Amino acid sequence: MQKIQWPRAARRPHFALVHCLLAAGAAVALGQTPVQMNVDQVQVDLSAQTGPFTPVYRWFGYDESNYTTTTNGKALLGKLEALSPEPVYIRAHFLLASGDGKPELKWSSSNVYSEDAKGNPVYDWTILDGIFDAYAAAHVRPMVELGFMPKTLSTHPDPYHIPWPTKPGEVEGWSFPPKDYARWGELVFRVAQHMAARYGMAEVSTWYWEVWNEPDIFYWHGTEEEYFKLYDYAAAGVKRAIPTARVGGPATTGPIPGSRSAQFLEAFLKHCASGKSSAGGGRVPLDFVSFHVKGKPTVVDGQVQMGLGRELENAETGFAIVRKSAFARLPVILSEADPEGCAACSAQQHPETAYRNGTLYPTYTAAAMKGLLDLAARNHVNLIGFLTWAFEFENQPYFAGFRTLSTNGIDKAELNFFRMAGMLDSERVAATSSGAVPVESIVDAGVRAQPDVDVLATRGSAGAAVMLWNYHDDEAARTDADAQVTIRGIAPAVKNVLVERFVIDDDHSNALTVWERMGAPQQPTSEQIAKLKSAGRLELAESPEWLHPANGQLRLDVHLQPRSIALLRLTWRAH
């Protein structure tokens, strides 16, 4: 077998888009500004480091693993790799499912495992290699989701796949336990062994291997104990092929106190702590804990009302379960963290998801990221990632309202949030805003009374980044915000600071508004496509400016439209 080297990413500059400058918004100004009652006071102290900033944003996933190898899928993988200085991880469903490799909504397949007429295992790596080779070419790393059950291994093989949407009571064969757990374990071993041979042991040791998806709901038609057995055999198979592999789970749905998902997560962690693996006895391998967190949007008076509080409640409940377990120090990955639970449900059929095309989505994600970080710190758990379950869909209308990062190759505003997040530096610093809604209030009641005008700030060796947002759960809320940002703690030797302001709002970094002004064409011309692609890039609000700190501080005035984000990037020279 040919051994393919997983290439190291040639790190490109994050800001190849600096030439896209538009004069708009309020100016960033130096000097004393009279304080007004309606101005939010934002205080950033670069000298007060609060700990490392973990790049929790660099995780993405999608149901349709076969979209990985499409032209648009490959292009989007490249954009995801380019947004962060740290490796980006990708998770996908249906990697082990039987089929011809043709994707549908909420369906994919690799046909990696089948059996001959005598019942002997047959392994075909063609489709799976295509998916993982595309990851390698894009320099992203897999979070390998070990699922779902091949048809010839399923205890309930027919019907194996029912096109989406399924009807209540319908079940699919890929969601059932294996008829032979030893063969399941051998399949996982062969997959891991193949990946190690193809990409190298050092590379695959950097991946994360997660067993199944949401076994507490319809993705698993077995008992808890049967899932634990599935996990044991899968973990043993991965570790047999790659002793240094990072294996985890259980990828359960969003826990709330007393729910089945919370009980499932607790029971799984107790099983792993028991030291009694059903795959030969002894220790149950567990290198990270994963579960999901989801919001709950609704429609109120014809307008979307987001449910950020539900997502953060899920996180707080799950973090508390981990903290009380034997695995409190393990990395935690929220392997799906989203405003709701169905990426393949379009806004036409589900009006509560109409937030997805515009700026409500990225501002929600900004507020969610800070809330998740704050809750993880409060619960003393090691959160390393929140994974956005959004990618792209083929052969769908432009801006159809699916939960995606790109529509027919046009980047959406949500993708620009992650480009902003990629500018955040390695050390988090103290930052407060008088307009912030406390995280405990969001958990209890969401962001329903006043907007959440909040801040997250970081610094590095030669610069800093300050992210600001104006978020409200209610789409109907139209409150602008003015923030006076005071940045202290700039070293005395620094005499000049280059300030750049990147913005996501109705007028910047937002292809939707440009498309709507075109008349919402579903067959745009080549000229229109070029304009839409340009509008989908992350934009500066005005030209960069060199400013001069006074007594180690700058004071900047920033205007935020409703549902908008600003990223102030500071770069300095010491003399």
TORNU-195660 format. One record per residue (C-alpha): residue in one letter; x, y, z. Coordinates in nm, 3 decimals, padded with zeros to 5 digits. Each point is the difference from the previous one (the first is absolute). Layout:
N
<site "A" <X Y Z>>
...
# end
This chain:
575
<site "M" <00.000 00.000 00.000>>
<site "Q" <00.124 00.345 -00.087>>
<site "K" <00.067 00.208 00.311>>
<site "I" <-00.133 00.354 -00.037>>
<site "Q" <00.166 00.272 00.202>>
<site "W" <-00.247 00.227 00.176>>
<site "P" <00.145 00.336 -00.109>>
<site "R" <00.083 00.270 00.246>>
<site "A" <-00.199 00.312 -00.064>>
<site "A" <00.192 00.289 -00.148>>
<site "R" <-00.134 00.271 00.226>>
<site "R" <-00.134 00.282 -00.208>>
<site "P" <-00.067 00.351 00.131>>
<site "H" <-00.343 00.028 00.158>>
<site "F" <-00.066 00.332 -00.161>>
<site "A" <00.031 -00.044 -00.372>>
<site "L" <-00.327 00.198 -00.015>>
<site "V" <00.145 00.324 00.139>>
<site "H" <-00.035 00.165 -00.340>>
<site "C" <-00.382 -00.030 00.027>>
<site "L" <-00.056 00.331 00.183>>
<site "L" <-00.335 00.172 00.020>>
<site "A" <-00.054 00.339 00.161>>
<site "A" <-00.299 -00.047 00.233>>
<site "G" <-00.104 00.007 00.364>>
<site "A" <00.121 00.228 00.274>>
<site "A" <00.370 00.084 00.006>>
<site "V" <00.243 -00.150 00.245>>
<site "A" <00.131 00.310 00.169>>
<site "L" <00.278 00.077 00.243>>
<site "G" <-00.047 00.242 00.285>>
<site "Q" <-00.245 00.091 00.271>>
<site "T" <-00.366 -00.046 -00.093>>
<site "P" <-00.280 00.136 00.217>>
<site "V" <-00.174 -00.289 00.174>>
<site "Q" <-00.370 -00.023 -00.087>>
<site "M" <-00.264 -00.195 00.188>>
<site "N" <-00.058 -00.234 -00.293>>
<site "V" <00.366 -00.082 -00.059>>
<site "D" <00.116 -00.340 00.123>>
<site "Q" <00.333 00.013 00.180>>
<site "V" <00.239 -00.275 -00.108>>
<site "Q" <00.319 -00.042 00.205>>
<site "V" <00.290 -00.214 -00.126>>
<site "D" <00.316 -00.047 00.204>>
<site "L" <00.275 -00.158 -00.206>>
<site "S" <00.223 -00.032 00.306>>
<site "A" <-00.254 -00.219 00.183>>
<site "Q" <00.035 -00.340 -00.161>>
<site "T" <-00.264 -00.247 00.113>>
<site "G" <00.147 -00.313 -00.161>>
<site "P" <00.054 -00.156 -00.343>>
<site "F" <-00.266 00.052 -00.263>>
<site "T" <-00.092 -00.345 -00.131>>
<site "P" <-00.102 00.014 -00.370>>
<site "V" <-00.331 -00.170 00.073>>
<site "Y" <-00.156 00.128 -00.324>>
<site "R" <00.201 -00.212 -00.246>>
<site "W" <-00.234 -00.304 -00.021>>
<site "F" <-00.261 -00.068 -00.272>>
<site "G" <-00.223 -00.284 -00.109>>
<site "Y" <-00.275 -00.119 -00.232>>
<site "D" <-00.228 -00.298 -00.069>>
<site "E" <00.089 -00.053 -00.365>>
<site "S" <00.360 -00.126 00.007>>
<site "N" <-00.006 -00.049 -00.379>>
<site "Y" <-00.024 00.379 -00.047>>
<site "T" <00.364 00.003 00.109>>
<site "T" <00.111 -00.095 -00.350>>
<site "T" <-00.216 00.241 -00.201>>
<site "T" <00.149 00.311 -00.157>>
<site "N" <-00.179 00.230 00.245>>
<site "G" <00.081 -00.229 00.292>>
<site "K" <00.371 -00.003 -00.075>>
<site "A" <00.002 00.378 -00.043>>
<site "L" <-00.176 00.050 00.333>>
<site "L" <00.244 -00.232 00.178>>
<site "G" <00.281 00.221 -00.127>>
<site "K" <-00.174 00.310 00.137>>
<site "L" <-00.048 -00.166 00.338>>
<site "E" <00.368 -00.093 00.019>>
<site "A" <00.097 00.357 -00.089>>
<site "L" <-00.199 00.164 00.278>>
<site "S" <00.210 -00.122 00.293>>
<site "P" <00.370 -00.020 00.088>>
<site "E" <-00.084 -00.323 00.184>>
<site "P" <-00.106 -00.328 -00.167>>
<site "V" <-00.369 -00.014 -00.092>>
<site "Y" <-00.196 -00.318 00.079>>
<site "I" <-00.282 -00.147 -00.209>>
<site "R" <-00.265 -00.251 00.114>>
<site "A" <-00.247 -00.174 -00.232>>
<site "H" <-00.278 -00.258 00.026>>
<site "F" <-00.045 -00.326 -00.193>>
<site "L" <00.369 -00.079 -00.052>>
<site "L" <-00.061 -00.374 00.036>>
<site "A" <-00.349 -00.026 -00.152>>
<site "S" <-00.078 -00.231 -00.294>>
<site "G" <-00.091 00.155 -00.333>>
<site "D" <00.123 00.137 -00.331>>
<site "G" <00.157 00.321 00.131>>
<site "K" <-00.269 00.231 -00.140>>
<site "P" <-00.105 00.256 00.264>>
<site "E" <-00.351 00.115 00.083>>
<site "L" <-00.128 00.226 00.275>>
<site "K" <00.106 -00.163 00.328>>
<site "W" <00.152 -00.299 -00.180>>
<site "S" <00.336 -00.121 -00.128>>
<site "S" <00.185 -00.328 -00.032>>
<site "S" <00.342 -00.152 -00.062>>
<site "N" <-00.078 -00.372 -00.046>>
<site "V" <00.323 -00.073 00.184>>
<site "Y" <-00.135 -00.330 00.139>>
<site "S" <-00.202 -00.278 -00.156>>
<site "E" <00.003 -00.380 00.006>>
<site "D" <00.038 -00.256 -00.278>>
<site "A" <-00.234 -00.290 -00.067>>
<site "K" <00.168 -00.205 00.271>>
<site "G" <-00.029 00.275 00.258>>
<site "N" <00.364 00.105 -00.009>>
<site "P" <00.078 00.371 00.051>>
<site "V" <00.084 00.205 -00.310>>
<site "Y" <00.166 00.342 00.039>>
<site "D" <-00.015 00.265 -00.273>>
<site "W" <00.196 00.319 00.072>>
<site "T" <-00.078 00.190 -00.320>>
<site "I" <-00.262 00.247 00.125>>
<site "L" <00.144 00.039 00.349>>
<site "D" <00.345 00.073 -00.142>>
<site "G" <-00.148 00.270 -00.222>>
<site "I" <-00.150 00.174 00.304>>
<site "F" <00.314 -00.017 00.211>>
<site "D" <00.228 00.090 -00.290>>
<site "A" <-00.208 00.318 -00.040>>
<site "Y" <00.060 00.079 00.367>>
<site "A" <00.372 -00.058 -00.051>>
<site "A" <00.010 00.222 -00.308>>
<site "A" <-00.174 00.281 00.192>>
<site "H" <00.233 -00.040 00.301>>
<site "V" <-00.294 -00.054 00.240>>
<site "R" <-00.012 -00.281 00.254>>
<site "P" <-00.282 -00.248 00.052>>
<site "M" <-00.202 -00.053 00.310>>
<site "V" <-00.086 -00.353 -00.112>>
<site "E" <-00.356 -00.086 00.092>>
<site "L" <-00.022 -00.380 00.008>>
<site "G" <-00.346 -00.057 -00.143>>
<site "F" <-00.231 -00.120 -00.127>>
<site "M" <-00.072 -00.376 -00.018>>
<site "P" <00.070 -00.171 -00.336>>
<site "K" <-00.302 -00.183 -00.135>>
<site "T" <00.144 -00.349 00.022>>
<site "L" <00.097 00.058 00.365>>
<site "S" <-00.333 00.147 00.109>>
<site "T" <-00.240 -00.200 00.216>>
<site "H" <-00.286 00.172 -00.187>>
<site "P" <00.132 00.056 -00.354>>
<site "D" <-00.327 00.082 -00.181>>
<site "P" <-00.104 00.262 -00.076>>
<site "Y" <00.358 00.121 00.011>>
<site "H" <-00.049 00.357 -00.125>>
<site "I" <-00.320 00.207 -00.034>>
<site "P" <00.038 00.335 -00.180>>
<site "W" <-00.034 00.310 00.216>>
<site "P" <-00.229 00.105 00.153>>
<site "T" <-00.096 -00.323 00.171>>
<site "K" <-00.347 -00.042 00.147>>
<site "P" <-00.074 -00.059 00.368>>
<site "G" <00.059 -00.362 00.088>>
<site "E" <00.225 -00.076 -00.296>>
<site "V" <00.337 -00.152 00.089>>
<site "E" <00.308 -00.056 -00.215>>
<site "G" <00.234 -00.296 00.008>>
<site "W" <00.320 00.202 00.041>>
<site "S" <-00.113 00.104 00.351>>
<site "F" <-00.008 -00.349 00.155>>
<site "P" <00.258 -00.196 00.202>>
<site "P" <00.230 -00.246 -00.176>>
<site "K" <-00.091 -00.364 -00.029>>
<site "D" <00.359 -00.079 00.096>>
<site "Y" <00.192 00.239 00.228>>
<site "A" <00.331 -00.168 -00.076>>
<site "R" <-00.049 00.074 -00.370>>
<site "W" <-00.092 00.358 00.086>>
<site "G" <00.321 00.032 00.200>>
<site "E" <00.198 -00.153 -00.285>>
<site "L" <-00.155 00.245 -00.248>>
<site "V" <00.108 00.294 00.217>>
<site "F" <00.347 -00.152 00.039>>
<site "R" <00.033 -00.041 -00.378>>
<site "V" <-00.110 00.361 -00.060>>
<site "A" <00.250 00.137 00.253>>
<site "Q" <00.275 -00.230 -00.127>>
<site "H" <-00.066 00.111 -00.358>>
<site "M" <00.012 00.367 00.094>>
<site "A" <00.327 -00.046 00.189>>
<site "A" <00.156 -00.176 -00.298>>
<site "R" <-00.126 00.260 -00.246>>
<site "Y" <00.072 00.322 00.190>>
<site "G" <00.258 -00.098 00.260>>
<site "M" <-00.021 -00.087 00.367>>
<site "A" <00.111 00.346 00.112>>
<site "E" <-00.278 00.168 -00.198>>
<site "V" <-00.288 -00.227 00.105>>
<site "S" <00.107 00.038 00.364>>
<site "T" <-00.102 00.367 -00.027>>
<site "W" <-00.355 -00.093 -00.102>>
<site "Y" <-00.296 -00.049 00.231>>
<site "W" <-00.198 -00.325 -00.028>>
<site "E" <-00.361 00.027 00.121>>
<site "V" <-00.227 -00.303 00.033>>
<site "W" <-00.341 00.053 -00.166>>
<site "N" <-00.233 00.299 00.021>>
<site "E" <-00.286 00.081 00.237>>
<site "P" <-00.063 -00.355 00.127>>
<site "D" <-00.270 00.132 00.235>>
<site "I" <-00.240 00.070 -00.291>>
<site "F" <-00.093 -00.151 -00.337>>
<site "Y" <00.360 -00.033 -00.119>>
<site "W" <00.027 -00.310 00.221>>
<site "H" <-00.273 -00.264 00.022>>
<site "G" <00.161 -00.189 00.283>>
<site "T" <00.025 00.022 00.376>>
<site "E" <00.251 00.201 00.202>>
<site "E" <00.183 -00.321 00.083>>
<site "E" <00.019 -00.092 -00.368>>
<site "Y" <00.150 00.341 -00.078>>
<site "F" <00.258 -00.048 00.276>>
<site "K" <00.092 -00.333 -00.160>>
<site "L" <00.017 00.165 -00.343>>
<site "Y" <00.230 00.263 00.149>>
<site "D" <00.222 -00.256 00.172>>
<site "Y" <00.062 -00.198 -00.317>>
<site "A" <00.052 00.313 -00.211>>
<site "A" <00.244 00.156 00.248>>
<site "A" <00.192 -00.326 00.028>>
<site "G" <00.017 -00.026 -00.380>>
<site "V" <00.137 00.353 -00.041>>
<site "K" <00.254 -00.045 00.280>>
<site "R" <00.116 -00.334 -00.142>>
<site "A" <00.086 00.171 -00.329>>
<site "I" <00.114 00.336 00.143>>
<site "P" <00.107 -00.029 00.365>>
<site "T" <00.035 00.379 00.028>>
<site "A" <-00.344 00.073 -00.149>>
<site "R" <-00.238 00.237 00.178>>
<site "V" <-00.334 -00.181 00.040>>
<site "G" <-00.316 00.136 00.159>>
<site "G" <-00.375 00.046 00.013>>
<site "P" <-00.290 -00.037 00.052>>
<site "A" <-00.113 00.297 -00.218>>
<site "T" <-00.340 00.010 00.172>>
<site "T" <-00.260 00.269 -00.063>>
<site "G" <-00.030 00.317 00.205>>
<site "P" <-00.040 -00.084 00.369>>
<site "I" <-00.239 00.176 00.231>>
<site "P" <-00.048 -00.101 00.364>>
<site "G" <-00.191 -00.327 00.029>>
<site "S" <-00.009 -00.067 -00.375>>
<site "R" <00.083 -00.332 -00.164>>
<site "S" <00.301 00.160 -00.168>>
<site "A" <00.137 00.112 00.337>>
<site "Q" <-00.060 -00.344 00.149>>
<site "F" <00.166 -00.165 -00.303>>
<site "L" <00.310 00.220 00.032>>
<site "E" <00.028 -00.075 00.371>>
<site "A" <-00.043 -00.374 -00.056>>
<site "F" <00.261 -00.002 -00.277>>
<site "L" <00.259 00.171 00.217>>
<site "K" <-00.071 -00.245 00.284>>
<site "H" <00.045 -00.288 -00.244>>
<site "C" <00.335 00.135 -00.118>>
<site "A" <00.110 00.045 00.362>>
<site "S" <-00.095 -00.356 00.089>>
<site "G" <00.309 -00.154 -00.160>>
<site "K" <-00.210 -00.280 -00.148>>
<site "S" <00.014 00.007 -00.378>>
<site "S" <-00.221 -00.251 -00.176>>
<site "A" <00.271 -00.029 -00.266>>
<site "G" <00.236 -00.222 00.196>>
<site "G" <-00.035 00.154 00.345>>
<site "G" <00.221 00.257 00.165>>
<site "R" <00.004 00.375 -00.043>>
<site "V" <-00.246 00.176 -00.231>>
<site "P" <00.199 00.251 -00.209>>
<site "L" <-00.129 00.357 00.026>>
<site "D" <00.216 00.292 -00.114>>
<site "F" <-00.266 00.270 -00.039>>
<site "V" <-00.366 00.051 00.085>>
<site "S" <-00.246 00.120 -00.264>>
<site "F" <-00.361 00.108 00.010>>
<site "H" <-00.219 00.243 -00.194>>
<site "V" <-00.156 00.335 00.087>>
<site "K" <-00.285 00.158 -00.196>>
<site "G" <-00.210 00.312 00.020>>
<site "K" <-00.373 00.015 -00.066>>
<site "P" <-00.126 00.273 -00.234>>
<site "T" <-00.370 00.070 -00.042>>
<site "V" <-00.217 00.239 -00.201>>
<site "V" <-00.167 00.282 00.194>>
<site "D" <-00.233 00.238 -00.187>>
<site "G" <00.154 -00.109 -00.328>>
<site "Q" <00.358 00.065 00.112>>
<site "V" <00.269 -00.244 00.112>>
<site "Q" <00.081 -00.009 00.369>>
<site "M" <00.324 -00.185 00.070>>
<site "G" <00.055 -00.230 00.298>>
<site "L" <00.358 00.063 00.110>>
<site "G" <-00.095 -00.073 00.360>>
<site "R" <-00.086 -00.361 -00.086>>
<site "E" <00.339 -00.061 -00.162>>
<site "L" <00.183 00.141 00.300>>
<site "E" <-00.223 -00.197 00.239>>
<site "N" <00.098 -00.317 -00.188>>
<site "A" <00.365 00.092 00.041>>
<site "E" <-00.025 00.082 00.370>>
<site "T" <-00.182 -00.327 00.071>>
<site "G" <00.254 -00.204 -00.195>>
<site "F" <00.299 00.178 00.151>>
<site "A" <-00.136 -00.069 00.350>>
<site "I" <-00.036 -00.371 -00.084>>
<site "V" <00.358 -00.016 -00.125>>
<site "R" <00.129 00.194 00.300>>
<site "K" <-00.159 -00.247 00.242>>
<site "S" <00.131 -00.305 -00.188>>
<site "A" <00.333 -00.178 00.012>>
<site "F" <00.094 00.183 -00.321>>
<site "A" <-00.017 00.364 00.110>>
<site "R" <00.344 00.076 -00.146>>
<site "L" <-00.058 -00.152 -00.345>>
<site "P" <-00.048 00.223 -00.306>>
<site "V" <-00.365 00.075 -00.075>>
<site "I" <-00.118 00.038 -00.359>>
<site "L" <-00.350 00.126 -00.074>>
<site "S" <-00.009 -00.199 -00.321>>
<site "E" <-00.313 00.183 -00.115>>
<site "A" <-00.071 00.351 00.135>>
<site "D" <-00.270 00.182 -00.194>>
<site "P" <-00.306 00.225 00.025>>
<site "E" <-00.225 -00.304 -00.065>>
<site "G" <00.017 -00.361 -00.113>>
<site "C" <-00.066 -00.044 -00.373>>
<site "A" <00.246 00.137 -00.257>>
<site "A" <-00.190 -00.163 -00.288>>
<site "C" <-00.333 00.165 00.091>>
<site "S" <-00.046 00.303 -00.225>>
<site "A" <-00.157 00.326 00.112>>
<site "Q" <-00.282 -00.054 -00.250>>
<site "Q" <-00.127 -00.299 00.195>>
<site "H" <00.124 00.115 00.342>>
<site "P" <-00.043 00.379 00.037>>
<site "E" <00.170 -00.002 00.341>>
<site "T" <00.328 -00.062 -00.184>>
<site "A" <-00.023 00.317 -00.212>>
<site "Y" <00.290 00.149 00.200>>
<site "R" <00.256 -00.199 -00.198>>
<site "N" <00.069 00.218 -00.303>>
<site "G" <00.068 00.335 00.167>>
<site "T" <00.183 00.152 00.293>>
<site "L" <-00.214 -00.140 00.284>>
<site "Y" <00.186 -00.332 -00.039>>
<site "P" <00.358 00.132 00.046>>
<site "T" <-00.093 00.232 00.287>>
<site "Y" <-00.169 -00.293 00.174>>
<site "T" <00.319 -00.202 -00.050>>
<site "A" <00.215 00.278 00.148>>
<site "A" <-00.219 00.023 00.311>>
<site "A" <-00.011 -00.380 00.025>>
<site "M" <00.379 -00.034 -00.021>>
<site "K" <00.056 00.237 00.291>>
<site "G" <-00.280 -00.159 00.200>>
<site "L" <00.144 -00.349 -00.052>>
<site "L" <00.348 00.115 00.101>>
<site "D" <-00.134 00.171 00.312>>
<site "L" <-00.206 -00.304 00.104>>
<site "A" <00.295 -00.234 -00.057>>
<site "A" <00.219 00.220 00.221>>
<site "R" <-00.270 00.016 00.267>>
<site "N" <-00.028 -00.380 00.002>>
<site "H" <00.378 -00.056 -00.021>>
<site "V" <-00.022 -00.224 -00.307>>
<site "N" <00.242 -00.011 -00.292>>
<site "L" <-00.208 00.116 -00.297>>
<site "I" <00.208 -00.033 -00.317>>
<site "G" <-00.262 00.034 -00.269>>
<site "F" <-00.356 00.090 -00.095>>
<site "L" <-00.078 -00.148 -00.340>>
<site "T" <-00.225 00.186 -00.243>>
<site "W" <-00.217 -00.247 -00.189>>
<site "A" <-00.011 00.189 -00.328>>
<site "F" <00.170 -00.050 -00.337>>
<site "E" <-00.162 00.028 -00.342>>
<site "F" <-00.275 -00.172 -00.201>>
<site "E" <00.017 -00.090 -00.367>>
<site "N" <-00.274 00.070 -00.255>>
<site "Q" <-00.204 00.225 00.229>>
<site "P" <-00.128 00.354 -00.070>>
<site "Y" <00.212 00.299 00.096>>
<site "F" <-00.061 00.105 00.362>>
<site "A" <-00.259 -00.275 00.047>>
<site "G" <00.028 00.029 00.377>>
<site "F" <00.192 -00.316 00.079>>
<site "R" <00.250 00.018 00.285>>
<site "T" <00.308 00.050 -00.218>>
<site "L" <00.318 00.204 -00.022>>
<site "S" <-00.023 00.040 -00.375>>
<site "T" <-00.275 -00.011 -00.262>>
<site "N" <00.104 -00.113 -00.348>>
<site "G" <00.352 00.122 00.066>>
<site "I" <-00.110 00.337 00.147>>
<site "D" <00.123 00.051 00.356>>
<site "K" <-00.265 00.092 00.255>>
<site "A" <00.039 00.242 00.291>>
<site "E" <00.043 -00.287 00.245>>
<site "L" <00.328 -00.103 -00.163>>
<site "N" <00.134 00.350 00.061>>
<site "F" <-00.051 -00.040 00.373>>
<site "F" <00.253 -00.283 -00.008>>
<site "R" <00.240 00.211 -00.204>>
<site "M" <-00.025 00.258 00.276>>
<site "A" <00.049 -00.263 00.269>>
<site "G" <00.315 -00.114 -00.178>>
<site "M" <00.152 00.344 00.072>>
<site "L" <-00.030 -00.045 00.376>>
<site "D" <00.339 -00.036 00.167>>
<site "S" <00.141 -00.262 00.233>>
<site "E" <-00.061 00.169 00.338>>
<site "R" <-00.339 00.111 00.126>>
<site "V" <-00.002 00.330 00.190>>
<site "A" <-00.243 00.172 00.234>>
<site "A" <-00.286 00.168 -00.185>>
<site "T" <-00.336 00.129 00.121>>
<site "S" <-00.296 00.180 -00.152>>
<site "S" <-00.268 00.198 00.178>>
<site "G" <-00.245 -00.128 -00.264>>
<site "A" <00.068 -00.370 00.057>>
<site "V" <-00.270 -00.241 00.114>>
<site "P" <00.153 -00.231 00.265>>
<site "V" <00.034 -00.363 -00.106>>
<site "E" <-00.213 -00.123 00.290>>
<site "S" <-00.280 00.232 -00.115>>
<site "I" <00.026 -00.137 -00.354>>
<site "V" <-00.022 -00.358 00.131>>
<site "D" <-00.312 00.088 00.197>>
<site "A" <-00.184 00.229 -00.242>>
<site "G" <00.192 00.042 -00.324>>
<site "V" <00.065 00.345 -00.148>>
<site "R" <-00.354 00.132 -00.005>>
<site "A" <-00.007 00.328 00.197>>
<site "Q" <00.300 00.206 -00.111>>
<site "P" <00.261 -00.075 -00.268>>
<site "D" <00.320 -00.178 00.095>>
<site "V" <00.275 00.247 -00.091>>
<site "D" <00.303 -00.192 00.112>>
<site "V" <00.371 -00.048 -00.061>>
<site "L" <00.271 -00.264 -00.014>>
<site "A" <00.364 00.110 -00.020>>
<site "T" <00.335 -00.171 -00.053>>
<site "R" <00.363 00.099 -00.045>>
<site "G" <00.315 -00.141 -00.151>>
<site "S" <00.363 00.104 -00.008>>
<site "A" <-00.047 00.284 -00.248>>
<site "G" <-00.368 00.077 -00.004>>
<site "A" <-00.348 -00.052 00.137>>
<site "A" <-00.352 -00.069 -00.120>>
<site "V" <-00.328 00.126 00.146>>
<site "M" <-00.328 -00.156 -00.115>>
<site "L" <-00.323 00.193 00.066>>
<site "W" <-00.358 -00.097 -00.083>>
<site "N" <-00.355 00.130 00.024>>
<site "Y" <-00.225 -00.304 00.042>>
<site "H" <-00.367 -00.049 00.086>>
<site "D" <-00.204 -00.322 -00.013>>
<site "D" <-00.282 00.182 -00.178>>
<site "E" <00.040 00.057 -00.370>>
<site "A" <-00.245 00.289 00.037>>
<site "A" <00.230 00.186 00.241>>
<site "R" <00.162 00.288 -00.189>>
<site "T" <00.212 00.173 00.262>>
<site "D" <00.326 00.157 -00.114>>
<site "A" <00.285 00.017 00.251>>
<site "D" <00.282 00.245 00.051>>
<site "A" <00.301 -00.121 00.194>>
<site "Q" <00.287 00.200 00.141>>
<site "V" <00.289 -00.246 00.011>>
<site "T" <00.286 00.082 00.235>>
<site "I" <00.305 -00.221 -00.055>>
<site "R" <00.258 00.018 00.280>>
<site "G" <00.324 -00.179 00.071>>
<site "I" <00.184 00.082 -00.321>>
<site "A" <00.371 -00.017 00.078>>
<site "P" <00.175 00.340 00.044>>
<site "A" <00.242 -00.087 -00.280>>
<site "V" <-00.287 -00.021 -00.249>>
<site "K" <-00.040 00.338 -00.170>>
<site "N" <-00.202 -00.100 -00.304>>
<site "V" <-00.294 -00.239 -00.032>>
<site "L" <-00.159 -00.102 -00.330>>
<site "V" <-00.378 -00.036 00.051>>
<site "E" <-00.214 -00.194 -00.246>>
<site "R" <-00.376 -00.042 00.045>>
<site "F" <-00.168 -00.297 -00.165>>
<site "V" <-00.381 00.000 00.002>>
<site "I" <-00.289 -00.237 -00.064>>
<site "D" <-00.328 00.188 -00.037>>
<site "D" <-00.264 00.082 -00.260>>
<site "D" <00.256 00.186 -00.211>>
<site "H" <00.319 -00.201 00.048>>
<site "S" <00.114 -00.360 -00.030>>
<site "N" <-00.353 -00.102 -00.094>>
<site "A" <-00.083 -00.140 -00.343>>
<site "L" <-00.370 -00.037 00.084>>
<site "T" <-00.078 00.371 -00.018>>
<site "V" <00.186 00.034 -00.331>>
<site "W" <-00.193 -00.299 -00.141>>
<site "E" <-00.330 00.149 00.115>>
<site "R" <00.086 00.335 -00.162>>
<site "M" <00.061 -00.189 -00.323>>
<site "G" <-00.359 -00.125 00.018>>
<site "A" <00.087 -00.339 00.158>>
<site "P" <00.099 -00.169 -00.328>>
<site "Q" <-00.001 -00.381 -00.001>>
<site "Q" <00.199 -00.003 -00.324>>
<site "P" <00.250 00.280 00.057>>
<site "T" <00.225 00.107 -00.285>>
<site "S" <00.374 -00.046 00.018>>
<site "E" <00.034 00.371 00.083>>
<site "Q" <-00.253 -00.033 00.283>>
<site "I" <00.177 -00.307 00.136>>
<site "A" <00.328 00.191 00.006>>
<site "K" <-00.167 00.282 00.197>>
<site "L" <-00.158 -00.248 00.242>>
<site "K" <00.330 -00.174 00.061>>
<site "S" <00.162 00.336 00.072>>
<site "A" <-00.284 00.095 00.235>>
<site "G" <00.045 -00.330 00.187>>
<site "R" <00.353 00.091 00.109>>
<site "L" <00.088 00.148 00.336>>
<site "E" <00.018 00.378 -00.039>>
<site "L" <00.165 00.293 00.170>>
<site "A" <-00.235 00.284 00.092>>
<site "E" <00.258 00.264 -00.093>>
<site "S" <00.367 00.033 -00.076>>
<site "P" <00.245 -00.112 00.271>>
<site "E" <00.139 00.281 00.216>>
<site "W" <00.322 00.046 00.193>>
<site "L" <-00.088 00.138 00.343>>
<site "H" <00.220 00.115 00.286>>
<site "P" <-00.073 -00.123 00.355>>
<site "A" <-00.012 00.254 00.281>>
<site "N" <00.119 -00.136 00.335>>
<site "G" <-00.024 -00.355 -00.135>>
<site "Q" <-00.361 00.023 -00.112>>
<site "L" <-00.225 00.064 -00.297>>
<site "R" <-00.363 00.105 00.002>>
<site "L" <-00.202 -00.107 -00.302>>
<site "D" <-00.363 00.072 -00.092>>
<site "V" <-00.181 -00.286 -00.172>>
<site "H" <-00.353 -00.001 -00.140>>
<site "L" <-00.177 -00.335 -00.021>>
<site "Q" <-00.309 -00.055 -00.211>>
<site "P" <-00.260 -00.245 00.132>>
<site "R" <00.130 -00.357 -00.042>>
<site "S" <00.355 00.104 -00.080>>
<site "I" <00.357 -00.086 00.099>>
<site "A" <00.317 00.208 -00.009>>
<site "L" <00.353 -00.130 00.037>>
<site "L" <00.266 00.255 00.092>>
<site "R" <00.342 -00.130 -00.093>>
<site "L" <00.293 00.187 00.154>>
<site "T" <00.356 -00.043 -00.120>>
<site "W" <00.282 00.195 00.157>>
<site "R" <00.363 00.090 -00.031>>
<site "A" <00.220 00.064 00.300>>
<site "H" <00.271 00.266 -00.018>>
# end
